[in-house]
């Protein structure tokens, strides 16, 4: 049921001229996550999810398509990929 409600929220935000943003953070949503969520307009639907495997930082998904990955996990992966 959760996937269905997420899809409905995505469609509703798009219909209203907004976007659907998923903000994933490593720790309990604190000031940084709230500050990120505050960057979006009232038309946008913003969900904050906690993913400890990110280690630190955040990852932002826009409409399930665009990704902005500022996580420490990605930085470590990039460092060891060289």
C-alpha positions as CSV (number, residue, x, y, z in Angstrom):
1,X,0.0,0.0,0.0
2,X,2.9,2.3,0.6
3,X,4.1,2.2,-3.0
4,X,0.6,3.0,-4.2
5,X,0.3,6.0,-1.9
6,X,3.8,7.2,-3.0
7,X,2.7,7.0,-6.7
8,X,-0.5,8.9,-5.9
9,X,1.5,11.6,-4.2
10,X,3.9,11.8,-7.2
11,X,1.0,12.2,-9.6
12,X,-0.8,14.8,-7.4
13,X,2.4,16.9,-7.0
14,X,3.0,16.8,-10.8
15,X,-0.7,17.8,-11.4
16,X,-0.3,20.8,-9.1
17,X,2.9,21.9,-10.9
18,X,5.2,20.7,-8.2
19,X,7.8,17.9,-7.9
20,X,8.2,14.8,-5.7
21,X,11.4,14.9,-3.8
22,X,12.8,12.1,-1.6
23,X,15.5,13.2,0.8
24,X,17.5,10.3,2.2
25,X,19.7,11.1,5.3
26,X,22.0,8.9,7.3
27,X,20.7,10.0,10.7
28,X,17.4,11.0,12.3
29,X,16.1,14.0,10.4
30,X,17.6,17.0,12.1
31,X,18.2,20.6,11.2
32,X,20.1,19.8,8.0
33,X,17.3,17.6,6.6
34,X,14.7,20.2,7.5
35,X,16.8,22.9,5.9
36,X,17.0,20.8,2.7
37,X,13.2,20.3,2.8
38,X,12.7,24.0,3.2
39,X,14.3,24.6,-0.2
40,X,11.2,23.2,-2.0
41,X,7.9,25.1,-2.7
42,X,4.6,24.4,-1.1
43,X,3.5,22.6,-4.3
44,X,6.2,20.1,-3.9
45,X,5.8,16.8,-2.0
46,X,9.0,16.2,0.1
47,X,9.6,12.9,2.0
48,X,12.5,12.4,4.4
49,X,13.8,8.9,4.8
50,X,16.5,7.7,7.2
51,X,19.1,5.3,5.6
52,X,22.0,4.6,8.0
53,X,24.0,2.9,5.2
54,X,24.7,6.4,3.7
55,X,27.0,6.9,6.7
56,X,26.7,10.7,6.6
57,X,25.4,13.3,4.3
58,X,22.3,13.1,2.1
59,X,20.9,11.9,-1.2
60,X,18.1,13.7,-3.0
61,X,15.9,12.1,-5.6
62,X,13.7,14.4,-7.7
63,X,10.6,12.7,-9.3
64,X,12.4,9.4,-9.0
65,X,14.7,10.3,-11.9
66,X,17.3,12.9,-11.0
67,X,19.7,12.1,-8.2
68,X,22.0,14.4,-6.2
69,X,24.2,12.2,-4.0
70,X,26.1,14.0,-1.3
71,X,26.5,10.9,0.9
72,X,29.7,9.8,2.5
73,X,29.1,6.3,1.1
74,X,29.3,7.7,-2.4
75,X,32.5,9.6,-1.6
76,X,34.1,6.5,-0.2
77,X,33.0,4.5,-3.3
78,X,34.5,7.2,-5.6
79,X,37.7,7.3,-3.6
80,X,38.3,3.6,-3.9
81,X,37.2,3.3,-7.5
82,X,40.3,5.3,-8.6
